[in-house]
């Protein structure tokens, strides 16, 4: 009997895809590194020329961001990621230490479930497919329903290129009937070996609660500190270029500017000159009113929107050249919307007395929804930069660079990635920019050490009083069970 309920259809589809993916992955696991690399190259070669088309498709479908910037993200996800991973050894013998007599052998984890957000749909699919197959895995996508069309098209391009280059049929899948029930079935299915989760906090929490090993990333609430020694003009240029990149949809984009009182007026004037607009009075009240839902979460209607779009929604008038809307804020917490993550053209602005106070404020902002993610600093004082870096609970500490582009590896030498780990403090299993090496198991072949060394160690141990060792062991066991 044909299933009519969407949730049941979704669950049935997931079970079928997992079965096919497991079968294909068993074949793929036998491929050589050279053959796998050819398949990865073919996928890169197929998606890079489609970067603009896929960017336009994603922007039109979701209403988020700018297609021109989504094109750039697709290029990073294809060419940028490929160039970074192409020389990696992921399968077979990946490292050999002749002195310690240890050989490391890379093996795939198996079949990966990949959760895809609506803010960066096509670029995240390209990136996750390249790193998953580079590591010898199969991958099944759970798409955000509002980005289904663009995600399916991206998967189609990737799958066609992979199969034509020699990959087994069934290695890459995407749910066509995405439901919460189907995604839950995917994450909990015994045929799934690892979940790679990118998206909202609820999605990431569900991945970690599924019982399946997971790599998930938390939200970002990125402070940008402009210290008194900074080149103010360059600092604002970088912050504006980052915050307006795809209208702020990348979780590593700046959420607050923090600066010292001695330069605050100069910073504000430069912000205004470069397209910033400080909201006050009724205008601020109207924008604040549309920033959040009744439960205090970020209003999805403002995500990935321009300053002009937000002004129209709020019913206010702003100059045509305005790129970012700012609020001079003093508070941090649930009752201060500007102090939270805002994946759009909105920024908080804080003034402090010195870098020590900035340190405390940035910590408070990170605790307000960004622990473990990213912090940016603009300064020429290396001592303060180092002091700041040593005390901040972040996984990426970016110096004199746009936070968005720096975190994803475009303007830094960090690994190009669209899954940015937040470490244990941010609820993540890794603090890295996730790549192929996170998607393999490493088998270590260890040879016995030479007889001379073992004989020496045995002789050294024989000099210890056996009765003393026995007594200490018994005392330890007694303390443990009492």
Secondary structure, DSSP 8 states (H G I E B T S, - for coil): -----HHHHHHHHHHHHHHHHHHHHHHHTTS-HHHHHHHHHHHHHHHHTTHHHHHHHHHHHH--S-HHHHHHHHHIIIIIHHHHHTT---SEEEEEETTTTEEEEEEE--EEEEEE-STTHHHHHHHHHHHHHHTT-EEEEEE-GGGHHHHHHHHHHHHHHHHHTT--TTSEEE-SS--HHHHHHHHH-TT--EEEE-S-HHHHHHHHTSSS-EEE-----EEEEE-TTS-HHHHHHHHHHHHTGGGG-STTSEEEEEEEHHHHHHHHHHHHHTTEEE--HHHHHHHHHTTB-TTSSB-GGGTT--HHHHHHHHT----TT--EEEEE----STT-GGGS--SSSEEEEEEESSHHHHHHHHHHHHHTTTTEEEEEEE-S-HHHHHHHHHH--EEEEEESS-HHHHHTTSSSSS---S-B--TGGGT-S-SSB--GGGGEEEEEEE----HHHHHHHHHHHHTS-HHHHHHHHHHHHHHHH-
